[in-house]
Amino acid sequence: MIRGPCKLSTATTLTPRRVHHRQHITHAPAKRTLIKMSAYNIANLPRMSREKLAELVRAKHPGLTVIDVRDSDYIGGHILNGINVPVASHDYRMPELVRTLKDKDTVVFHCALSQQRGPSSALRYLREKERLEGGKAEGSGDGQGVVEGGQTVYVLEGGFVKWQEVYGEDKELTEGYAKDIWEFGY
């Protein structure tokens, strides 16, 4: 036990009472909160080739939904029957999207290049789905992107830029295509 004042520095003098209080604070056990981490990350999101997506769109696969997360760069064309959900609207639209797509078995996200917005949106969707379902959706971590209920979430390889190179002028697969916008690259 410390008796009398204890000099810590020239500016601070600790009395026995202050020393006891400081010891109590520094040795108090910290409360620990367990946070369940999602198994999903951008690295293990599965990718879908433009050829495979074209095959599904052409076959009018009923369980397929394409989510285009481009903002102003949505002008110039989009995949047939795709839904435009701009990144700026994700805060309030993601829970609605999870509920709307609950019965779909294949969901494909993309942006212009599918390097940032597309993968981030797919990841956000999976985590929101997990949250709304009470943690029932488990990512396998092996790149399968399958969530409980059999839904598989993909990111389109190369995004719309690569898609339009092959399928831009194909009216069975692309709508609203403006060739002059894409003529000189993205």
C-alpha positions as protocol buffer text, in pm:
chain_id: "A"
residue {
  index: 1
  type: MET
  ca { x: 0 y: 0 z: 0 }
}
residue {
  index: 2
  type: ILE
  ca { x: 123 y: 348 z: -87 }
}
residue {
  index: 3
  type: ARG
  ca { x: 129 y: 600 z: 193 }
}
residue {
  index: 4
  type: GLY
  ca { x: 132 y: 970 z: 147 }
}
residue {
  index: 5
  type: PRO
  ca { x: 139 y: 1158 z: -179 }
}
residue {
  index: 6
  type: CYS
  ca { x: 310 y: 991 z: -469 }
}
residue {
  index: 7
  type: LYS
  ca { x: 470 y: 1207 z: -735 }
}
residue {
  index: 8
  type: LEU
  ca { x: 390 y: 1096 z: -1088 }
}
residue {
  index: 9
  type: SER
  ca { x: 523 y: 1404 z: -1252 }
}
residue {
  index: 10
  type: THR
  ca { x: 572 y: 1761 z: -1154 }
}
residue {
  index: 11
  type: ALA
  ca { x: 222 y: 1845 z: -1275 }
}
residue {
  index: 12
  type: THR
  ca { x: 29 y: 1553 z: -1118 }
}
residue {
  index: 13
  type: THR
  ca { x: 28 y: 1448 z: -755 }
}
residue {
  index: 14
  type: LEU
  ca { x: -151 y: 1127 z: -664 }
}
residue {
  index: 15
  type: THR
  ca { x: -298 y: 1080 z: -321 }
}
residue {
  index: 16
  type: PRO
  ca { x: -355 y: 726 z: -187 }
}
residue {
  index: 17
  type: ARG
  ca { x: -721 y: 761 z: -281 }
}
residue {
  index: 18
  type: ARG
  ca { x: -638 y: 858 z: -641 }
}
residue {
  index: 19
  type: VAL
  ca { x: -385 y: 574 z: -667 }
}
residue {
  index: 20
  type: HIS
  ca { x: -648 y: 322 z: -555 }
}
residue {
  index: 21
  type: HIS
  ca { x: -899 y: 465 z: -806 }
}
residue {
  index: 22
  type: ARG
  ca { x: -644 y: 452 z: -1088 }
}
residue {
  index: 23
  type: GLN
  ca { x: -548 y: 92 z: -1000 }
}
residue {
  index: 24
  type: HIS
  ca { x: -914 y: -6 z: -996 }
}
residue {
  index: 25
  type: ILE
  ca { x: -971 y: 145 z: -1340 }
}
residue {
  index: 26
  type: THR
  ca { x: -660 y: -1 z: -1500 }
}
residue {
  index: 27
  type: HIS
  ca { x: -721 y: -350 z: -1362 }
}
residue {
  index: 28
  type: ALA
  ca { x: -1095 y: -363 z: -1424 }
}
residue {
  index: 29
  type: PRO
  ca { x: -1186 y: -652 z: -1652 }
}
residue {
  index: 30
  type: ALA
  ca { x: -1305 y: -534 z: -1991 }
}
residue {
  index: 31
  type: LYS
  ca { x: -1650 y: -635 z: -2107 }
}
residue {
  index: 32
  type: ARG
  ca { x: -1621 y: -855 z: -2411 }
}
residue {
  index: 33
  type: THR
  ca { x: -1878 y: -865 z: -2683 }
}
residue {
  index: 34
  type: LEU
  ca { x: -1868 y: -1147 z: -2932 }
}
residue {
  index: 35
  type: ILE
  ca { x: -1938 y: -1037 z: -3285 }
}
residue {
  index: 36
  type: LYS
  ca { x: -2017 y: -1309 z: -3534 }
}
residue {
  index: 37
  type: MET
  ca { x: -1816 y: -1243 z: -3846 }
}
residue {
  index: 38
  type: SER
  ca { x: -1958 y: -1317 z: -4185 }
}
residue {
  index: 39
  type: ALA
  ca { x: -1782 y: -1586 z: -4386 }
}
residue {
  index: 40
  type: TYR
  ca { x: -1823 y: -1377 z: -4700 }
}
residue {
  index: 41
  type: ASN
  ca { x: -1556 y: -1150 z: -4842 }
}
residue {
  index: 42
  type: ILE
  ca { x: -1481 y: -1005 z: -5182 }
}
residue {
  index: 43
  type: ALA
  ca { x: -1208 y: -1261 z: -5249 }
}
residue {
  index: 44
  type: ASN
  ca { x: -1443 y: -1560 z: -5220 }
}
residue {
  index: 45
  type: LEU
  ca { x: -1736 y: -1423 z: -5420 }
}
residue {
  index: 46
  type: PRO
  ca { x: -1792 y: -1646 z: -5723 }
}
residue {
  index: 47
  type: ARG
  ca { x: -1769 y: -1491 z: -6069 }
}
residue {
  index: 48
  type: MET
  ca { x: -1994 y: -1567 z: -6365 }
}
residue {
  index: 49
  type: SER
  ca { x: -1864 y: -1541 z: -6720 }
}
residue {
  index: 50
  type: ARG
  ca { x: -2048 y: -1328 z: -6973 }
}
residue {
  index: 51
  type: GLU
  ca { x: -2106 y: -1641 z: -7183 }
}
residue {
  index: 52
  type: LYS
  ca { x: -2278 y: -1824 z: -6897 }
}
residue {
  index: 53
  type: LEU
  ca { x: -2492 y: -1519 z: -6814 }
}
residue {
  index: 54
  type: ALA
  ca { x: -2586 y: -1478 z: -7182 }
}
residue {
  index: 55
  type: GLU
  ca { x: -2696 y: -1841 z: -7188 }
}
residue {
  index: 56
  type: LEU
  ca { x: -2920 y: -1787 z: -6881 }
}
residue {
  index: 57
  type: VAL
  ca { x: -3067 y: -1459 z: -7012 }
}
residue {
  index: 58
  type: ARG
  ca { x: -3133 y: -1610 z: -7355 }
}
residue {
  index: 59
  type: ALA
  ca { x: -3307 y: -1909 z: -7193 }
}
residue {
  index: 60
  type: LYS
  ca { x: -3520 y: -1667 z: -6986 }
}
residue {
  index: 61
  type: HIS
  ca { x: -3420 y: -1854 z: -6671 }
}
residue {
  index: 62
  type: PRO
  ca { x: -3700 y: -1778 z: -6421 }
}
residue {
  index: 63
  type: GLY
  ca { x: -3475 y: -1793 z: -6114 }
}
residue {
  index: 64
  type: LEU
  ca { x: -3226 y: -1538 z: -6251 }
}
residue {
  index: 65
  type: THR
  ca { x: -3201 y: -1174 z: -6150 }
}
residue {
  index: 66
  type: VAL
  ca { x: -2932 y: -935 z: -6272 }
}
residue {
  index: 67
  type: ILE
  ca { x: -2860 y: -636 z: -6048 }
}
residue {
  index: 68
  type: ASP
  ca { x: -2685 y: -344 z: -6220 }
}
residue {
  index: 69
  type: VAL
  ca { x: -2536 y: -114 z: -5955 }
}
residue {
  index: 70
  type: ARG
  ca { x: -2406 y: 155 z: -6191 }
}
residue {
  index: 71
  type: ASP
  ca { x: -2505 y: 513 z: -6118 }
}
residue {
  index: 72
  type: SER
  ca { x: -2496 y: 771 z: -6398 }
}
residue {
  index: 73
  type: ASP
  ca { x: -2292 y: 534 z: -6615 }
}
residue {
  index: 74
  type: TYR
  ca { x: -2607 y: 320 z: -6654 }
}
residue {
  index: 75
  type: ILE
  ca { x: -2685 y: 525 z: -6966 }
}
residue {
  index: 76
  type: GLY
  ca { x: -2567 y: 351 z: -7280 }
}
residue {
  index: 77
  type: GLY
  ca { x: -2719 y: 10 z: -7233 }
}
residue {
  index: 78
  type: HIS
  ca { x: -2796 y: -262 z: -6982 }
}
residue {
  index: 79
  type: ILE
  ca { x: -2853 y: -634 z: -6964 }
}
residue {
  index: 80
  type: LEU
  ca { x: -3206 y: -733 z: -7061 }
}
residue {
  index: 81
  type: ASN
  ca { x: -3448 y: -732 z: -6765 }
}
residue {
  index: 82
  type: GLY
  ca { x: -3174 y: -627 z: -6525 }
}
residue {
  index: 83
  type: ILE
  ca { x: -3267 y: -414 z: -6224 }
}
residue {
  index: 84
  type: ASN
  ca { x: -3080 y: -88 z: -6172 }
}
residue {
  index: 85
  type: VAL
  ca { x: -3004 y: -37 z: -5802 }
}
residue {
  index: 86
  type: PRO
  ca { x: -2746 y: 245 z: -5791 }
}
residue {
  index: 87
  type: VAL
  ca { x: -2482 y: 222 z: -5520 }
}
residue {
  index: 88
  type: ALA
  ca { x: -2600 y: 554 z: -5374 }
}
residue {
  index: 89
  type: SER
  ca { x: -2937 y: 395 z: -5289 }
}
residue {
  index: 90
  type: HIS
  ca { x: -2806 y: 85 z: -5111 }
}
residue {
  index: 91
  type: ASP
  ca { x: -2851 y: 221 z: -4758 }
}
residue {
  index: 92
  type: TYR
  ca { x: -3227 y: 217 z: -4786 }
}
residue {
  index: 93
  type: ARG
  ca { x: -3285 y: -29 z: -5073 }
}
residue {
  index: 94
  type: MET
  ca { x: -3075 y: -328 z: -4965 }
}
residue {
  index: 95
  type: PRO
  ca { x: -3328 y: -471 z: -4713 }
}
residue {
  index: 96
  type: GLU
  ca { x: -3603 y: -436 z: -4975 }
}
residue {
  index: 97
  type: LEU
  ca { x: -3381 y: -607 z: -5234 }
}
residue {
  index: 98
  type: VAL
  ca { x: -3318 y: -903 z: -5002 }
}
residue {
  index: 99
  type: ARG
  ca { x: -3693 y: -949 z: -4950 }
}
residue {
  index: 100
  type: THR
  ca { x: -3770 y: -907 z: -5322 }
}
residue {
  index: 101
  type: LEU
  ca { x: -3510 y: -1163 z: -5433 }
}
residue {
  index: 102
  type: LYS
  ca { x: -3573 y: -1425 z: -5164 }
}
residue {
  index: 103
  type: ASP
  ca { x: -3728 y: -1669 z: -5414 }
}
residue {
  index: 104
  type: LYS
  ca { x: -3460 y: -1630 z: -5683 }
}
residue {
  index: 105
  type: ASP
  ca { x: -3193 y: -1898 z: -5709 }
}
residue {
  index: 106
  type: THR
  ca { x: -2933 y: -1698 z: -5905 }
}
residue {
  index: 107
  type: VAL
  ca { x: -2849 y: -1332 z: -5845 }
}
residue {
  index: 108
  type: VAL
  ca { x: -2575 y: -1165 z: -6052 }
}
residue {
  index: 109
  type: PHE
  ca { x: -2433 y: -826 z: -5952 }
}
residue {
  index: 110
  type: HIS
  ca { x: -2232 y: -604 z: -6184 }
}
residue {
  index: 111
  type: CYS
  ca { x: -2115 y: -251 z: -6244 }
}
residue {
  index: 112
  type: ALA
  ca { x: -1909 y: -116 z: -6533 }
}
residue {
  index: 113
  type: LEU
  ca { x: -1597 y: -325 z: -6467 }
}
residue {
  index: 114
  type: SER
  ca { x: -1708 y: -541 z: -6171 }
}
residue {
  index: 115
  type: GLN
  ca { x: -1398 y: -445 z: -5978 }
}
residue {
  index: 116
  type: GLN
  ca { x: -1538 y: -223 z: -5701 }
}
residue {
  index: 117
  type: ARG
  ca { x: -1910 y: -143 z: -5696 }
}
residue {
  index: 118
  type: GLY
  ca { x: -2034 y: -481 z: -5823 }
}
residue {
  index: 119
  type: PRO
  ca { x: -1838 y: -701 z: -5581 }
}
residue {
  index: 120
  type: SER
  ca { x: -1895 y: -461 z: -5290 }
}
residue {
  index: 121
  type: SER
  ca { x: -2269 y: -460 z: -5360 }
}
residue {
  index: 122
  type: ALA
  ca { x: -2284 y: -840 z: -5381 }
}
residue {
  index: 123
  type: LEU
  ca { x: -2100 y: -861 z: -5051 }
}
residue {
  index: 124
  type: ARG
  ca { x: -2331 y: -607 z: -4892 }
}
residue {
  index: 125
  type: TYR
  ca { x: -2634 y: -799 z: -5022 }
}
residue {
  index: 126
  type: LEU
  ca { x: -2505 y: -1127 z: -4874 }
}
residue {
  index: 127
  type: ARG
  ca { x: -2435 y: -966 z: -4537 }
}
residue {
  index: 128
  type: GLU
  ca { x: -2775 y: -794 z: -4531 }
}
residue {
  index: 129
  type: LYS
  ca { x: -2941 y: -1126 z: -4617 }
}
residue {
  index: 130
  type: GLU
  ca { x: -2748 y: -1288 z: -4335 }
}
residue {
  index: 131
  type: ARG
  ca { x: -2852 y: -1013 z: -4093 }
}
residue {
  index: 132
  type: LEU
  ca { x: -3220 y: -1022 z: -4189 }
}
residue {
  index: 133
  type: GLU
  ca { x: -3233 y: -1399 z: -4164 }
}
residue {
  index: 134
  type: GLY
  ca { x: -3080 y: -1395 z: -3817 }
}
residue {
  index: 135
  type: GLY
  ca { x: -2743 y: -1528 z: -3921 }
}
residue {
  index: 136
  type: LYS
  ca { x: -2891 y: -1834 z: -4093 }
}
residue {
  index: 137
  type: ALA
  ca { x: -2705 y: -1766 z: -4416 }
}
residue {
  index: 138
  type: GLU
  ca { x: -2356 y: -1907 z: -4397 }
}
residue {
  index: 139
  type: GLY
  ca { x: -2085 y: -1849 z: -4653 }
}
residue {
  index: 140
  type: SER
  ca { x: -1879 y: -2154 z: -4719 }
}
residue {
  index: 141
  type: GLY
  ca { x: -1566 y: -1948 z: -4776 }
}
residue {
  index: 142
  type: ASP
  ca { x: -1480 y: -2162 z: -5077 }
}
residue {
  index: 143
  type: GLY
  ca { x: -1608 y: -1928 z: -5346 }
}
residue {
  index: 144
  type: GLN
  ca { x: -1943 y: -2098 z: -5389 }
}
residue {
  index: 145
  type: GLY
  ca { x: -2153 y: -1797 z: -5278 }
}
residue {
  index: 146
  type: VAL
  ca { x: -2443 y: -2024 z: -5180 }
}
residue {
  index: 147
  type: VAL
  ca { x: -2669 y: -1903 z: -4902 }
}
residue {
  index: 148
  type: GLU
  ca { x: -2930 y: -2100 z: -4711 }
}
residue {
  index: 149
  type: GLY
  ca { x: -3231 y: -2159 z: -4929 }
}
residue {
  index: 150
  type: GLY
  ca { x: -3017 y: -2239 z: -5233 }
}
residue {
  index: 151
  type: GLN
  ca { x: -2961 y: -1887 z: -5365 }
}
residue {
  index: 152
  type: THR
  ca { x: -2626 y: -1833 z: -5535 }
}
residue {
  index: 153
  type: VAL
  ca { x: -2484 y: -1482 z: -5567 }
}
residue {
  index: 154
  type: TYR
  ca { x: -2235 y: -1405 z: -5843 }
}
residue {
  index: 155
  type: VAL
  ca { x: -2037 y: -1109 z: -5976 }
}
residue {
  index: 156
  type: LEU
  ca { x: -2026 y: -1071 z: -6356 }
}
residue {
  index: 157
  type: GLU
  ca { x: -1666 y: -1103 z: -6478 }
}
residue {
  index: 158
  type: GLY
  ca { x: -1555 y: -784 z: -6652 }
}
residue {
  index: 159
  type: GLY
  ca { x: -1883 y: -604 z: -6580 }
}
residue {
  index: 160
  type: PHE
  ca { x: -2090 y: -433 z: -6846 }
}
residue {
  index: 161
  type: VAL
  ca { x: -1780 y: -313 z: -7032 }
}
residue {
  index: 162
  type: LYS
  ca { x: -1683 y: -670 z: -7125 }
}
residue {
  index: 163
  type: TRP
  ca { x: -2047 y: -770 z: -7172 }
}
residue {
  index: 164
  type: GLN
  ca { x: -2114 y: -500 z: -7432 }
}
residue {
  index: 165
  type: GLU
  ca { x: -1804 y: -594 z: -7633 }
}
residue {
  index: 166
  type: VAL
  ca { x: -1973 y: -921 z: -7731 }
}
residue {
  index: 167
  type: TYR
  ca { x: -2344 y: -873 z: -7662 }
}
residue {
  index: 168
  type: GLY
  ca { x: -2398 y: -497 z: -7685 }
}
residue {
  index: 169
  type: GLU
  ca { x: -2582 y: -506 z: -8016 }
}
residue {
  index: 170
  type: ASP
  ca { x: -2770 y: -829 z: -7941 }
}
residue {
  index: 171
  type: LYS
  ca { x: -3128 y: -714 z: -7871 }
}
residue {
  index: 172
  type: GLU
  ca { x: -3213 y: -1051 z: -7711 }
}
residue {
  index: 173
  type: LEU
  ca { x: -2957 y: -981 z: -7440 }
}
residue {
  index: 174
  type: THR
  ca { x: -2903 y: -605 z: -7417 }
}
residue {
  index: 175
  type: GLU
  ca { x: -3149 y: -317 z: -7413 }
}
residue {
  index: 176
  type: GLY
  ca { x: -3096 y: 56 z: -7455 }
}
residue {
  index: 177
  type: TYR
  ca { x: -2754 y: 3 z: -7612 }
}
residue {
  index: 178
  type: ALA
  ca { x: -2586 y: 314 z: -7753 }
}
residue {
  index: 179
  type: LYS
  ca { x: -2283 y: 200 z: -7951 }
}
residue {
  index: 180
  type: ASP
  ca { x: -2135 y: 550 z: -7982 }
}
residue {
  index: 181
  type: ILE
  ca { x: -2094 y: 573 z: -7603 }
}
residue {
  index: 182
  type: TRP
  ca { x: -1882 y: 256 z: -7596 }
}
residue {
  index: 183
  type: GLU
  ca { x: -1702 y: 305 z: -7928 }
}
residue {
  index: 184
  type: PHE
  ca { x: -1382 y: 446 z: -7781 }
}
residue {
  index: 185
  type: GLY
  ca { x: -1374 y: 237 z: -7465 }
}
residue {
  index: 186
  type: TYR
  ca { x: -1481 y: 303 z: -7110 }
}
